[in-house]
Amino acid sequence: MDLLLALATPVVSWAIWLSWTVARTSTRLARLEHMHDNPEEFGFGTSRTNQLIEDNTRAMHALTHYIRWFIENQSGERPPPPTPGA
């Protein structure tokens, strides 16, 4: 009887831990599914990505303008043309 009790205690503890882990995983999976189904709600949608691309493009154009201005201001000459394919 003592052996049965000694074996039952870890088995019951493991079963409780396992059921808690499965329940937590299920909750997290449901949240991930909701995020996947509603990307705009969580900032993963295409409108957010398009906005980031537009912002980055605008920043690259502004940086290019100021680099070109700096070269012309320092040397008095126009900067060289961009390399083909760049």
N, C-alpha and C positions, 0 to 999 in steps of 0.2 A: 504494500500500500504506500509506503514511504517513497519507493522508487517511482510509482505512478504520479504521486504528488510532485516529486522532484522533476519529472519530465513534463508535467502539465504546466508548471509555472512558466518556463521559458517559451513553450509552445503558445500559451495564451498571450503572453507578452508580445511575441512575434506576430500573432494574428491581429492584435490591437494595433500595433505599429503599422502593419501592412494595410489594414483597412483605412487608417488615417492617411497614409501615403497615397493610396489609390484615390481617396476622396479629394485630397488636395490637388493631385494631378488632374483629376476630372474637372475640378473648378478652373484650374489654369488653362486646360485645353478648351473649355467652353469660352473663356475670355479670349483666347487666341483665335478661335473660330469667329467670334463676334468682331474682333479687330480685322480679320481677313475679309469678312463680309462687308464691313463698313470702313474702308480705308480713309475716306475723307474725314470722318469723325475723329480719327486719331492722327491726322497729319501725314498719312502715307499716300494720299491720293494723287492723281495726275495733276490736278490744279496746283497743288503745292509744289510738285516737281517742276511744272512749267514755270511757276513764279520764280523758283530758285534758278532755273536756267536763264530766264530773262534778266534777273539781277546780276548773275555772273557775267553774262554777255555785256551788259551795260558797264559793269566794272572793268572788263577787259578793254572795251573801247575807250573808256576814260583813261585808263592806265597807258594805253598805246598813244593817246593824244598827248599826255604829259611827258612821256618819254621822248616822243618826236619833238615836242616843244623844247625840252631840255637840250637835246642834241643841237637843234637849230640855234638856240640861244647861246650855247657854249662855243660852238664852232663857226657859226654864221653860215653854215652850209646845210642843205637838206640831207637827211639821213639816207643811207643806201636803200634801194628797194628791197622788199622781202624776197627771200630765196624761193624759187619755184617749188610748189608743192607744200609750202609751209602754211 
